[in-house]
Amino acid sequence: MKLSGKIALITGGSRGIGLATAKILSENGAKVVITGKNKERLEKATLEISNSIGVMGDIRNTQDVKNVVSKTIEKYGRIDILVNNAGVFPKIKQLHEIKDEEWNEILDVNLTGQFRFTREVIPYLQKTSGSIINISSDAGLKAYQGFNADAYSASKAALIVLTKCWALEYSKDRIRVNCICPGVVDTDMTKPFLKTQKDKEFMNNEHPIGRIGQPEEVAKAIMYFASDDASWITGAVLAVDGGESLK
Ligand SMILES: NC(=O)c1ccc[n+]([C@@H]2O[C@H](COP(=O)([O-])OP(=O)(O)OC[C@H]3O[C@@H](n4cnc5c(N)ncnc54)[C@H](OP(=O)(O)O)[C@@H]3O)[C@@H](O)[C@H]2O)c1
């Protein structure tokens, strides 16, 4: 098994892409720790994943982040893989309508949250020469007409450049840092945009492959970066998007 003996920490592992990732990493032999802020969802998810524990925590709170990491170390003694996946999507609004608190909320979760987890986990990854996978978005790669989620795009673009910064900064410790940019994936996050048949057709047509993605299709790419199959890959940014960002 490709991840036998490895300990993986997946932020936002209670649903969507994070849950699919936790499952595939566990099926490949890893012991997984998933985080989230909703207790019920987290407990339900841990029942679905073998070799998993859930530790509640709000990514906006440094103390919560420290607690997740220390619980992981208490239980398993090491961390090999960090998947920076937790994220939120804002209300669609034009830039001139966004309030300070709305802007700050998105950056706090999607960007500062990834910084908080990475900062806490790096000392353990230095011991294991582990791997970080950042979940950005096509929205971090380019602008889309009518998308109007600027704080989200800014947070995801920042994560792309941080992937490269961290890859260089920690290459001396043999820590690999890579990034995945999904297109539209069928999760709770995108439900509001997929309500009607017309919405679904529109979103499917946005992707040259002719359909939106499934969480498992992103999880398989995360699995690749987490495993030794990607042993010489660091600082890479991979679009997993049915070709959406090519347009
Ligand atoms: N779905 C897409 O089309 C798409 C496309 C591109 C990129 N992405 C990115 O992929 C990642 C996963 O997205 P998804 O679609 O799987 O989203 P999702 O189904 O909405 O799940 C989001 C996850 O993040 C957690 N989370 C949110 N706010 C949190 C906070 N303050 N503290 C701790 N955990 C928090 C949630 O935990 P709770 O359940 O406790 O709220 C949940 O586990 C995100 O970074 C997203 O931006 C998604």
The ligand as an SDF file (V2000), in Angstrom:
LIG
                    3D

 48 52  0  0  0  0  0  0  0  0999 V2000
  -16.3060   22.3790   -5.0210 N   0  0  0  0  0  0  0  0  0  0  0  0
  -15.6700   23.0470   -5.9680 C   0  0  0  0  0  0  0  0  0  0  0  0
  -16.1900   23.2650   -7.0860 O   0  0  0  0  0  0  0  0  0  0  0  0
  -14.2840   23.5820   -5.7280 C   0  0  0  0  0  0  0  0  0  0  0  0
  -13.5910   24.1170   -6.8260 C   0  0  0  0  0  0  0  0  0  0  0  0
  -12.3240   24.6260   -6.6190 C   0  0  0  0  0  0  0  0  0  0  0  0
  -11.7380   24.5910   -5.3880 C   0  0  0  0  0  0  0  0  0  0  0  0
  -12.4440   24.0630   -4.3230 N   0  0  0  0  0  0  0  0  0  0  0  0
  -11.7980   24.0760   -3.0160 C   0  0  0  0  0  0  0  0  0  0  0  0
  -11.7330   22.7690   -2.5010 O   0  0  0  0  0  0  0  0  0  0  0  0
  -11.7980   22.8080   -1.0800 C   0  0  0  0  0  0  0  0  0  0  0  0
  -12.9160   21.8950   -0.6000 C   0  0  0  0  0  0  0  0  0  0  0  0
  -14.1310   22.3510   -1.1640 O   0  0  0  0  0  0  0  0  0  0  0  0
  -15.4960   21.5110   -1.1030 P   0  0  0  0  0  0  0  0  0  0  0  0
  -16.2100   21.8370   -2.3470 O   0  0  0  0  0  0  0  0  0  0  0  0
  -15.2070   20.1110   -0.7450 O   0  0  0  0  0  0  0  0  0  0  0  0
  -16.2230   22.2980    0.0710 O   0  0  0  0  0  0  0  0  0  0  0  0
  -17.3540   21.8420    1.1270 P   0  0  0  0  0  0  0  0  0  0  0  0
  -18.0420   20.6100    0.6610 O   0  0  0  0  0  0  0  0  0  0  0  0
  -18.1530   23.0730    1.3690 O   0  0  0  0  0  0  0  0  0  0  0  0
  -16.4970   21.4860    2.4230 O   0  0  0  0  0  0  0  0  0  0  0  0
  -15.7530   22.4900    3.0520 C   0  0  0  0  0  0  0  0  0  0  0  0
  -14.9650   21.8940    4.1990 C   0  0  0  0  0  0  0  0  0  0  0  0
  -14.2320   22.9570    4.8330 O   0  0  0  0  0  0  0  0  0  0  0  0
  -14.5450   22.9850    6.2200 C   0  0  0  0  0  0  0  0  0  0  0  0
  -14.5070   24.3500    6.7510 N   0  0  0  0  0  0  0  0  0  0  0  0
  -15.1070   25.4600    6.2480 C   0  0  0  0  0  0  0  0  0  0  0  0
  -14.9070   26.5170    7.0590 N   0  0  0  0  0  0  0  0  0  0  0  0
  -14.1580   26.0500    8.1000 C   0  0  0  0  0  0  0  0  0  0  0  0
  -13.6260   26.6600    9.2720 C   0  0  0  0  0  0  0  0  0  0  0  0
  -13.8190   27.9620    9.5510 N   0  0  0  0  0  0  0  0  0  0  0  0
  -12.9090   25.8860   10.1170 N   0  0  0  0  0  0  0  0  0  0  0  0
  -12.7330   24.5770    9.8620 C   0  0  0  0  0  0  0  0  0  0  0  0
  -13.1940   23.9490    8.7770 N   0  0  0  0  0  0  0  0  0  0  0  0
  -13.9100   24.6760    7.9050 C   0  0  0  0  0  0  0  0  0  0  0  0
  -15.9420   22.4150    6.3080 C   0  0  0  0  0  0  0  0  0  0  0  0
  -16.1700   21.9540    7.6270 O   0  0  0  0  0  0  0  0  0  0  0  0
  -17.6910   21.9320    8.2570 P   0  0  0  0  0  0  0  0  0  0  0  0
  -18.3880   20.8000    7.5840 O   0  0  0  0  0  0  0  0  0  0  0  0
  -17.4520   21.7310    9.6950 O   0  0  0  0  0  0  0  0  0  0  0  0
  -18.2820   23.2700    7.9100 O   0  0  0  0  0  0  0  0  0  0  0  0
  -15.8740   21.2990    5.2720 C   0  0  0  0  0  0  0  0  0  0  0  0
  -15.2610   20.1500    5.8120 O   0  0  0  0  0  0  0  0  0  0  0  0
  -12.0140   24.2770   -0.7050 C   0  0  0  0  0  0  0  0  0  0  0  0
  -10.7960   24.8810   -0.3690 O   0  0  0  0  0  0  0  0  0  0  0  0
  -12.5520   24.8740   -1.9820 C   0  0  0  0  0  0  0  0  0  0  0  0
  -12.3150   26.2640   -2.0790 O   0  0  0  0  0  0  0  0  0  0  0  0
  -13.6900   23.5600   -4.4650 C   0  0  0  0  0  0  0  0  0  0  0  0
  1  2  1  0
  2  3  2  0
  2  4  1  0
  4  5  1  0
  4 48  2  0
  5  6  2  0
  6  7  1  0
  7  8  2  0
  8  9  1  0
  8 48  1  0
  9 10  1  0
  9 46  1  0
 10 11  1  0
 11 12  1  0
 11 44  1  0
 12 13  1  0
 13 14  1  0
 14 15  2  0
 14 16  1  0
 14 17  1  0
 17 18  1  0
 18 19  2  0
 18 20  1  0
 18 21  1  0
 21 22  1  0
 22 23  1  0
 23 24  1  0
 23 42  1  0
 24 25  1  0
 25 26  1  0
 25 36  1  0
 26 27  1  0
 26 35  1  0
 27 28  2  0
 28 29  1  0
 29 30  1  0
 29 35  2  0
 30 31  1  0
 30 32  2  0
 32 33  1  0
 33 34  2  0
 34 35  1  0
 36 37  1  0
 36 42  1  0
 37 38  1  0
 38 39  2  0
 38 40  1  0
 38 41  1  0
 42 43  1  0
 44 45  1  0
 44 46  1  0
 46 47  1  0
M  CHG  2   8   1  16  -1
M  END
$$$$
